[in-house]
Amino acid sequence: MIITEAQRFVYALLALTFATITIMVLANVYALDVFLMLMIIEFLVLIELTKPPLLHVSWRKNATVFVVICIVVFSIILYQRVTTFT
């Protein structure tokens, strides 16, 4: 069975998600905003690490919209965290 690049990306994202949940449970951190921020960072890093240098894969064009949404959500959460500390 051949695993496509999209399937490899999803498997890697699931592995990172389970690792994040495990680490957060072991550290007794149950904050949703922390989890969302970590997931957005993991998603963006995984997008960059799995990007082929010369090929343009069709599903990555659709991912740019999701990346922009992730950056907006990340900015909102970061703004709320910074304003609560000041």
Phi, psi and omega per residue, in radians:
M1 nan 2.252 -3.126
I2 -1.617 2.286 3.110
I3 -1.690 2.176 -3.130
T4 -1.393 2.986 -3.141
E5 -1.145 -0.648 3.126
A6 -1.131 -0.718 3.112
Q7 -1.159 -0.698 3.090
R8 -1.072 -0.700 3.112
F9 -1.102 -0.786 -3.133
V10 -1.138 -0.728 3.113
Y11 -1.100 -0.717 3.124
A12 -1.161 -0.699 3.121
L13 -1.158 -0.694 3.077
L14 -1.119 -0.716 3.107
A15 -1.104 -0.749 3.096
L16 -1.133 -0.654 3.120
T17 -1.117 -0.819 3.122
F18 -1.135 -0.641 3.093
A19 -1.146 -0.713 3.117
T20 -1.113 -0.783 3.133
I21 -1.100 -0.738 3.139
T22 -1.093 -0.810 -3.136
I23 -1.139 -0.691 3.127
M24 -1.164 -0.667 3.111
V25 -1.180 -0.743 3.125
L26 -1.144 -0.504 3.135
A27 -1.601 0.044 -3.115
N28 0.977 0.738 3.070
V29 -1.928 1.977 -3.079
Y30 -2.094 0.753 -3.129
A31 -1.745 2.225 -3.121
L32 -1.188 -0.637 -3.122
D33 -1.180 -0.611 3.077
V34 -1.155 -0.744 3.116
F35 -1.090 -0.777 3.126
L36 -1.094 -0.737 3.132
M37 -1.117 -0.738 3.108
L38 -1.129 -0.691 3.131
M39 -1.164 -0.680 3.106
I40 -1.134 -0.764 3.118
I41 -1.094 -0.769 3.123
E42 -1.092 -0.716 3.139
F43 -1.107 -0.795 -3.121
L44 -1.162 -0.690 3.109
V45 -1.158 -0.733 3.141
L46 -1.150 -0.640 3.072
I47 -1.050 -0.774 -3.108
E48 -1.262 -0.630 -3.111
L49 -1.282 -0.497 -3.094
T50 -1.723 0.094 -3.113
K51 -1.317 2.153 3.072
P52 -1.285 2.469 -3.032
P53 -1.217 -0.572 -3.034
L54 -1.958 -0.378 -3.068
L55 -1.637 2.575 3.053
H56 -1.970 1.796 -3.099
V57 -1.479 2.445 -3.012
S58 -1.150 -0.626 -3.085
W59 -1.267 -0.334 3.108
R60 -1.265 -0.438 3.087
K61 -1.139 -0.634 3.097
N62 -1.299 -0.413 -3.119
A63 -1.270 -0.388 -3.119
T64 -1.125 -0.612 3.086
V65 -1.118 -0.756 3.128
F66 -1.163 -0.609 3.099
V67 -1.118 -0.739 3.116
V68 -1.114 -0.737 3.091
I69 -1.096 -0.713 3.109
C70 -1.094 -0.715 3.136
I71 -1.160 -0.669 3.099
V72 -1.141 -0.796 3.117
V73 -1.102 -0.738 3.102
F74 -1.047 -0.735 3.134
S75 -1.140 -0.713 3.128
I76 -1.120 -0.804 3.138
I77 -1.123 -0.746 3.128
L78 -1.107 -0.704 3.103
Y79 -1.099 -0.759 3.125
Q80 -1.127 -0.671 3.124
R81 -1.175 -0.697 -3.122
V82 -1.216 -0.698 -3.126
T83 -1.227 -0.437 3.110
T84 -1.340 -0.401 3.132
F85 -1.480 -0.320 -3.102
T86 -1.672 nan nan
